[in-house]
């Protein structure tokens, strides 16, 4: 699919307006999600697991514009993640990769690299050889007491930070843990048809799976859209570092094909693929934006020219669907800012944490992945380099 470059530039500029507005409205708390109708942010004190998405967007604009305004802001917000560096949670990989290590990748920021390495050392230390993975951890942001005998496809968030640390330091142990974690988590949570179950409880003595379940989706066995999305994007990141891993490639392609064959014609996923209320239920543009990022990576990594073209085209079409249907001011009222990626379902279950209970929202991480994808499509960065 050939799309004129200005289309991506225009969407990026809309998102820059939203970033500017957010910079002006925030004090010291991190944006988490915003109401679609008003654009008002629900915030978290320390960033929670989503916190890195905000400085990640600022690093992207610092690289794109060369403006000291975005660079200074990225450095400030990146540094505010420091209290989370030693928390026992696999999910800190998200915050310290996108929010901190990206400062090194995009802007060669030394302070960001130092902080990201501190978090990476802590994350590597959470690896449990009995389970052959990094468990969710006692500080994991979940609605139940997950502790150290639970895993989830979401825990692949640990992978990018560890692979980055391996390249930054030359210490192979980071990459070894990342590879072991990737293999184990994909094998546990991906079904033979390419669909993904979110979570698992493991026997802490021997690592055997006690049960599978989906605790944020419609049912314990359903395919929660964001679980499928996390599996795809982090498998793609892992493959960018270890393209020789044929099993990961097979799993990534199977998962991507499952998504493309089950997503609605409009290319924006519903919050859970098995919700019986479809089509009269919530969309999840955040999950869709994550998959857009994954497909653009696969469009560079797939083993044949035909497959690369297939996934590149799919990524472009998904980006256009999000821009045209959900990036304000599409259908916006006067009170709503432009550049919001609305239509995300953060969590609609009754047992959700209060701070996560939102539908038809803008999520900071969904916005990050759309902005990343647009900058890839616009040529600022190569998909497999981020």
HUNORWO-V641919 format. One record per residue. N is the residue number from 1. PHI is phi in degrees with one decimal (* if undefined). PSI is psi in degrees with one decimal (NA if undefined). BURIAL is b if it has 9 or more other C-alpha atoms within 8 Angstrom, else e. Layout:
n: {N:N}
phi: {PHI:PHI}
psi: {PSI:PSI}
burial: {BURIAL:BURIAL}
This chain:
n: {1:2:3:4:5:6:7:8:9:10:11:12:13:14:15:16:17:18:19:20:21:22:23:24:25:26:27:28:29:30:31:32:33:34:35:36:37:38:39:40:41:42:43:44:45:46:47:48:49:50:51:52:53:54:55:56:57:58:59:60:61:62:63:64:65:66:67:68:69:70:71:72:73:74:75:76:77:78:79:80:81:82:83:84:85:86:87:88:89:90:91:92:93:94:95:96:97:98:99:100:101:102:103:104:105:106:107:108:109:110:111:112:113:114:115:116:117:118:119:120:121:122:123:124:125:126:127:128:129:130:131:132:133:134:135:136:137:138:139:140:141:142:143:144:145:146:147:148:149:150:151:152:153:154:155:156:157:158:159:160:161:162:163:164:165:166:167:168:169:170:171:172:173:174:175:176:177:178:179:180:181:182:183:184:185:186:187:188:189:190:191:192:193:194:195:196:197:198:199:200:201:202:203:204:205:206:207:208:209:210:211:212:213:214:215:216:217:218:219:220:221:222:223:224:225:226:227:228:229:230:231:232:233:234:235:236:237:238:239:240:241:242:243:244:245:246:247:248:249:250:251:252:253:254:255:256:257:258:259:260:261:262:263:264:265:266:267:268:269:270:271:272:273:274:275:276:277:278:279:280:281:282:283:284:285:286:287:288:289:290:291:292:293:294:295:296:297:298:299:300:301:302:303:304:305:306:307:308:309:310:311:312:313:314:315:316:317:318:319:320:321:322:323:324:325:326:327:328:329:330:331:332:333:334:335:336:337:338:339:340:341:342:343:344:345:346:347:348:349:350:351:352:353:354:355:356:357:358:359:360:361:362:363:364:365:366:367:368:369:370:371:372:373:374:375:376:377:378:379:380:381:382:383:384:385:386}
phi: {*:-107.7:-122.1:-60.8:-55.3:-56.1:-60.1:-68.4:-60.3:-63.1:-66.3:-61.7:-65.0:-62.8:-69.9:-65.5:-60.2:-67.1:-61.7:-60.9:-63.8:-65.3:-57.0:-72.9:-90.2:-84.1:-105.3:-127.3:-92.8:-86.9:-69.9:-117.9:-151.4:-129.9:-67.1:-62.9:-73.7:-119.8:79.2:-74.4:-82.7:-86.9:-117.5:-127.0:-66.8:-109.6:102.9:53.1:-76.2:-85.9:-58.4:-67.6:-63.9:-69.0:-62.7:-59.7:-65.7:-67.7:-60.9:-62.1:-73.2:-63.4:-67.4:-70.4:-99.2:72.3:-80.8:-66.7:-60.7:-72.8:-64.9:-63.2:-66.3:-61.5:-63.1:-63.6:-70.0:-61.2:-64.5:-72.0:-82.7:-50.7:-60.7:-91.7:-60.5:-113.2:-64.7:-89.6:-148.1:-63.8:-73.0:-68.2:-57.4:-63.6:-61.5:-87.3:-84.5:-71.8:-87.7:-127.3:-58.8:-60.1:-63.8:-73.6:-63.7:-93.2:-128.7:51.5:-83.7:-70.6:-64.8:-63.1:-61.6:-63.0:-67.0:-63.0:-67.0:-60.4:-66.2:-65.1:-59.9:-64.3:-63.6:-59.6:-68.5:-81.8:-59.1:-111.0:-65.1:-69.3:-90.7:60.6:-161.9:-94.9:-68.5:-59.6:98.2:-68.9:-100.8:-62.7:-84.3:-132.6:-87.9:-134.1:-80.4:-81.8:58.7:-110.0:-122.6:-118.7:-133.4:-160.0:-62.4:-60.3:-68.5:-64.4:-57.2:-70.0:-66.7:-58.9:-63.0:-68.9:-65.6:-61.0:-62.1:-61.8:-70.4:-69.6:-102.1:78.5:-88.3:-65.3:-62.3:-63.0:-67.1:-64.2:-63.6:-59.9:-67.7:-61.9:-62.8:-59.2:-60.0:-66.4:-67.1:-63.8:-64.8:-71.3:-105.1:-92.8:-80.1:-58.3:-85.3:97.4:-80.6:-125.4:-93.6:-69.7:-131.3:-152.0:-106.4:-113.7:-74.9:-65.7:-81.6:-134.3:81.1:-68.7:-72.9:-85.4:-160.7:-106.3:-164.1:-117.7:-93.5:-119.1:-101.4:-67.6:-146.2:-64.3:-108.9:-78.0:-98.8:-71.9:-57.2:-73.0:-63.4:-61.1:-65.8:-59.8:-59.7:-70.1:-68.6:-81.2:-63.9:-66.4:-62.3:-60.5:-65.4:-61.5:-91.6:-134.1:-65.1:-78.2:-78.7:-64.4:-63.5:-61.4:-63.6:-59.7:-69.1:-63.7:-65.1:-62.0:-68.6:-66.6:-66.3:-61.1:-58.3:-65.2:-85.1:-114.5:-70.5:-61.3:-55.3:-76.2:74.0:-106.2:-74.1:-77.3:-61.4:-143.3:-66.8:-109.8:-66.4:-67.1:-80.8:-53.0:-93.0:-93.4:-148.4:-74.2:-83.2:-135.5:-69.9:-66.2:-58.3:-65.9:-66.7:-61.1:-67.4:-56.6:-59.4:-63.0:-68.1:-65.8:-67.6:-63.3:-64.6:-104.0:-104.4:-57.7:-77.1:-136.5:-62.4:-63.2:-68.4:-60.6:-65.2:-59.7:-77.2:-61.7:-61.7:-63.0:-61.9:-63.8:-66.3:-66.7:-58.6:-65.0:-62.7:-69.6:-62.8:-73.4:-105.7:-138.1:-93.6:-57.4:-94.8:-59.7:65.7:-81.8:-85.9:-66.8:-85.0:-102.1:-74.7:-79.4:85.7:-88.9:-90.6:-90.7:84.4:-95.7:-109.8:-69.3:-161.5:-111.2:-73.5:-67.1:-92.3:-67.1:-58.6:-56.3:-70.0:-105.3:-82.0:-158.2:-129.9:44.6:-117.5:-95.1:-106.7:-65.4:-77.0:-62.7:-64.3:-57.6:-66.7:-67.6:-62.8:-57.6:-62.2:-65.5:-71.6:-66.9:-64.5:-82.9:94.0:-68.5:-138.4:-87.6:-56.0:-82.6:-94.7:-132.4}
psi: {129.2:119.4:135.2:135.9:-39.5:-27.1:-43.8:-41.2:-41.8:-42.3:-40.2:-40.9:-36.7:-41.9:-29.8:-36.6:-41.0:-40.7:-43.6:-44.1:-40.9:-41.9:-39.9:-28.7:-21.7:150.3:-84.8:-7.8:152.0:142.5:137.8:-61.8:160.1:147.7:133.1:-35.2:-30.5:-23.0:6.3:129.0:135.6:130.2:166.1:148.7:-45.3:2.4:-21.9:-158.4:-20.6:-8.5:-32.3:-18.7:-34.3:-56.2:-26.1:-41.6:-37.7:-39.6:-40.4:-42.8:-30.1:-43.2:-40.8:-42.6:-23.4:11.2:132.6:-23.0:-48.8:-36.6:-45.5:-41.1:-41.1:-43.6:-41.7:-52.2:-32.7:-45.2:-27.4:-9.3:-10.3:-39.9:-16.8:-3.5:-29.9:12.5:147.8:77.7:131.7:-24.4:-12.4:-15.2:-36.1:-53.5:-41.8:-12.0:-60.4:-34.8:-20.8:-59.4:-30.3:-26.8:-35.0:-45.1:-44.7:-31.9:7.2:41.0:119.0:-39.6:-39.7:-42.7:-41.3:-45.8:-41.7:-38.7:-35.8:-46.5:-37.3:-41.0:-43.4:-43.1:-42.9:-36.2:-14.0:-9.3:132.5:109.7:-23.5:-36.1:-18.5:37.3:175.3:111.5:168.9:-40.5:155.3:-18.6:8.5:142.9:84.5:168.2:-1.5:169.8:91.9:-35.0:-150.5:20.2:18.7:147.9:169.0:160.1:-28.7:-28.0:-8.6:-8.2:-20.0:-24.0:-50.0:-41.6:-40.9:-41.9:-39.3:-44.4:-37.4:-43.6:-36.4:-38.9:-20.3:7.9:111.7:-20.8:-32.5:-47.9:-34.3:-46.0:-42.5:-43.2:-44.1:-44.0:-45.2:-49.7:-47.9:-45.8:-41.7:-43.4:-35.7:-40.3:-13.6:128.1:164.3:-27.8:-0.3:-7.8:161.5:132.9:142.0:-51.3:167.1:147.9:131.5:152.8:116.9:-17.1:-35.0:-1.8:1.5:145.1:123.5:-43.6:156.7:149.9:158.5:105.6:-2.3:1.5:-164.9:-41.4:173.2:-24.1:2.3:166.3:98.3:128.2:-39.5:-26.7:-45.5:-40.1:-45.8:-42.8:-40.8:-47.4:-37.4:-27.2:-39.0:-42.0:-44.6:-42.3:-32.2:-28.9:-28.9:73.4:-13.4:-8.7:90.9:-35.1:-42.8:-40.2:-43.4:-42.7:-40.4:-45.0:-42.0:-42.5:-38.9:-42.5:-36.4:-47.1:-50.7:-28.3:-12.4:-16.1:148.1:162.9:-29.1:-4.7:4.6:123.2:150.4:164.3:-31.7:129.9:-16.4:12.1:119.7:-12.7:-8.3:130.6:6.2:58.8:179.3:143.5:167.9:92.8:-23.4:-49.8:-39.7:-40.0:-37.3:-43.4:-34.8:-47.0:-43.9:-43.2:-36.7:-34.0:-45.2:-30.3:-14.9:-23.3:-20.5:151.2:-6.3:158.7:-39.5:-42.9:-40.2:-42.3:-39.4:-49.4:-32.1:-45.1:-43.3:-42.0:-42.7:-43.2:-36.6:-42.9:-43.0:-38.6:-39.7:-42.4:-49.0:-30.1:-20.9:-5.7:107.0:145.2:27.7:112.6:20.5:146.5:176.1:-25.2:-3.9:136.6:152.9:157.3:12.4:131.3:94.6:-179.7:18.7:145.6:102.9:-60.6:125.5:1.2:151.0:-24.7:12.0:150.3:145.7:-39.8:-13.8:-3.0:96.4:138.9:162.1:52.4:167.8:125.9:143.0:-32.5:-34.1:-41.8:-40.0:-49.8:-33.1:-43.6:-42.8:-47.3:-41.1:-37.1:-29.2:-48.4:-31.1:-7.6:6.1:-40.0:155.9:139.0:-39.4:-1.5:-1.7:NA}
burial: {e:e:e:e:e:e:e:b:b:e:b:b:b:b:b:b:b:b:b:e:b:e:e:e:e:b:e:e:b:b:b:b:b:b:b:b:e:b:b:e:b:b:b:b:e:b:b:e:b:b:b:b:b:b:b:b:b:b:b:b:b:b:b:e:e:e:e:e:e:b:b:e:b:b:b:e:b:b:b:e:b:e:e:e:b:e:e:b:b:b:b:b:b:b:b:b:b:b:b:b:b:b:b:b:e:b:b:e:e:e:e:b:b:e:b:b:b:b:b:b:e:b:b:b:e:b:b:b:e:e:b:b:b:b:b:b:b:b:b:b:e:e:e:e:e:b:b:b:b:b:b:b:b:b:b:b:b:b:b:b:b:b:b:b:b:b:e:e:e:e:b:e:e:b:b:e:b:b:b:b:b:b:b:b:b:b:e:e:b:b:e:e:e:b:b:b:b:b:b:b:b:b:b:b:e:e:b:e:b:e:e:b:b:b:e:e:b:b:e:b:e:b:b:b:b:b:b:b:b:b:b:b:b:b:b:b:b:b:b:b:e:e:b:e:e:e:e:b:b:e:b:b:e:b:b:b:b:b:b:e:e:e:b:e:e:e:b:b:b:b:b:b:b:e:b:e:e:e:e:e:b:b:b:b:b:b:b:b:b:b:b:b:b:b:b:b:b:b:b:b:b:b:e:e:e:e:b:b:b:b:b:b:b:b:b:b:b:b:b:e:b:b:b:e:e:b:b:b:b:e:e:b:e:e:e:b:b:b:b:b:b:b:b:b:b:b:b:b:b:e:e:b:e:e:e:e:b:b:b:b:b:b:b:b:b:b:b:b:b:b:b:b:b:b:b:b:b:b:e:e:e:e:b:b:e:e}
